[in-house]
Amino acid sequence: MSQTFDRFQTLYERLNQLSRIGILVSWDMYTATPKKGFDDMAKAMTFLSTEAFALATSDEFYDLVLALNEPEEYRQLNEAMQYSVRYLKRDLEKRRRIPKDFYEDFVNTQNDAMRAWEDAKRASDFSIFAPHLEKIIDMIAKNCAYIDPNKDPYEVLLDQFEEGMDSATIDRIFEELKEGLLPLLDQILKAQQPESAIHGSYDPDAQKKVQKLLLEYIGFSFDAGTTAQSEHPFTTGLSCNDVRITNHFYEDAPLSAMFSAIHEGGHGIFEQNVNPAFHNTEAASCRYMGVHESQSRFFENILGRNRNFWIPIYPKIQELLPGLKTVSLDQFYREINHVQNSLIRTEADEVTYCLHIILRYEIEQAIFRDHVPVEELPKLWNQKMKEYLKITPPDDASGILQDVHWSNGQFGYFPSYLLGSIYDGMFLEELEKELGPVDQILADGKIQTITKWLNDKIHQYGSTRLPKDVIRQVCDRELSAKPLLDYYRKKYTELYQLKES
Ligand code: ZN
């Protein structure tokens, strides 16, 4: 290898180690650090990210990356390194266009907005958050203009989370989904609703055993993974050999931790099964949020909310959680698929969840395309809730203030959740074409054949394929919401005994 590559490797290794320690510090902050120790850990975090930022944006590192992108150097690199230097070049170009003063100001504005959002949510008063939101929106538009002055700001935002995805495509598939979903939802809500059968209290230690059972069942490896507890469940990957997931156990709501375990397990299985040859490169983890979310949602919804998923394990779960002994598998199945027009996105069922996301996507477009003033947003939110979900939030806390994303400046993130589900409809269709009916595979207790299929078709590639290429190569057809709609129609027509339409 060339001298250029050797020098690059030295600096890149340093960056990788800083990042690894940073991830560990943040893992510790959310799972173990006591309240009084939090500030010091936050300082350690700032120290590490400043060091990493300085190194990554240094002229020396940038020049090395540019040199490795030249044909004679590039040709000598392996696949993962080729991806890495291409990615780093684009990423550093973007970062170097943002003036340092602006960036610092932006980070501070985000921190202030986050605190204001917390206060506003607690007081359920949008006016506390409004001036901060206005400033954030303004700065995001500027930031987008630095990154790419020739591109519409909202396109820049979408590209950050799901590279290569554009609003014309999202408009098309979300519209297709909305048109099919609204009449279906209407029918479901008019049908007979199940009564809750799950009551009483469930020991958190027993719930932890259920989590372990579920994770092993779906194929999460404990040789390359571990679990802990945190306020909100999340997954963090240090490498394919060390993937960590968290959960939160509520004594009165055992389903919450069960489905979070399956969801985070899906993210974890993805990270554990990236090609080991990609270790310590940019390719080693999947950076596309829609594709990542497609995997967690495939396990959580397509598999986990299928009745047959539970057939092989339900008796064992009843042993661990005696409160479920009086709940039949059918009652359990109905309860995990109870469709309701609820206010809160994170508590929504898989059908209404789509509408929660479409609403947010349309509001983001209203902000960045139509420049709707911030003070009009709560009204717009409530109008759309009424139109799509037939309910009006009683206050801002359960309406426009419910999500953290906008206070963090994460505009353009929401669509990834729903893109994930839309990809899932397509993956399901293809999987059944190749392996036969999922119902049968699950009933036979062969879920790991499905996990293996996802490993081979999707996980092993890490970040090396753009989302649209993943879809094209796995499904060999154009992106469409129809397979997801077909899946909902079939499942809920049967479950709610709807008339075929
Ligand atoms: Zn997720």
Boltz pocket constraint, residues with backbone or C-beta under 6 A from the ligand:
constraints:
  - pocket:
      binder: B
      contacts: [[A, 263], [A, 267], [A, 293], [A, 296]]
      max_distance: 6.0
